[in-house]
């Protein structure tokens, strides 16, 4: 399973959930596969998707909030895991696409091949933690966690040979992304 397959599986299951898409390939793939007003595409700020998602989840407890980031992004801000665990937002689903590299910056290796990020999430007191390796397992776990009380953490192992050719850029300006997302949060469209 690669970025495109994982993101396609996830986005096909979405309805009105709010999604914070980490900068780089994850935002670009999500935008290309299924652009929605409920998607907040990060431009820069590597590592901050989980903190932004936590803030959204806490401020909008009636809306399921999904953080979609890579292992490199998570490793830039590991402090967000214990903060999430301590605050226990029941509406948060944290999905980490783990290819063991910083794919957006040239495929430099991360340390997730020796450090099990899902074990850190367990230690941080996430209510539900699962590691998935197949597309079928990913679909089943996303369906389960969308219906369940969280915070939930899914570590999704993907290949590091993502096809980056043909992945478009997010064409919305940062202002447009913000305005669309704010309207989606408030229920105005």
Residue, then its C-alpha position, 0 to 999 in steps of 0.5 A: x500500500x502506498x500514499x495514494x492507496x491509503x489516502x483514497x481508502x480513507x477519503x472514500x469513507x469521509x462524510x462531514x469529518x474535519x481533516x487536518x492534512x499535514x504539509x507536503x505529499x499528504x496535503x497534495x495527495x488528499x487535494x488531488x484525490x478528494x478536495x473538500x471544504x472540510x480538509x485543511x491543507x497545511x502549507x508549511x509548519x511541518x509537525x504541527x498537524x497534530x497540534x492543530x487537529x487537537x485544537x480543532x477537536x477540543x473546540x468542536x467536540x460534536x465533530x469528528x476531527x481527523x489528523x492525517x500526517x506522516x511519520x516524519x511530521x509526527x516525529x517533529x512534534x512528539x509532544x502532541x501525543x501525551x498532550x492528546x492523551x492527557x486531554x482525551x478528546x473523544x472525537x479525535x482520530x489520528x492517522x499516521x502514514x508511516x513509510x519510514x522516510x521524510x518523503x516530501x523532502x527527499x526520502x531521508x530515513x526517519x527512525x520509525x523503523x526502530x521506534x514503534x510510534x503506535x507504542x508511544x501513542x499507547x503510552x500516551x494514553x490514546x483510548x484506541x491504538x492499532x497498527x495496520x499494514x493492508x488496505x483491507x485492515x485500513x478500511x475496517x479500522x477507519x470505519x471502526x474509529x469513525x464510529x468510536x470514542x477516541x482519541x484513536x491512533x492508527x499507524x498505517x505502514x505504507x511503502x516508501x516508493x510513492x509515485x510522486x510524478x503527477x501529484x498536483x499542488x494544492x491550488x487554493x491560496x492559504x486564505x482560501x483554505x482557511x475561509x473554506x475550512x472555517x465555513x465547514x467548521x461552522x456548518x456554512x457552505 
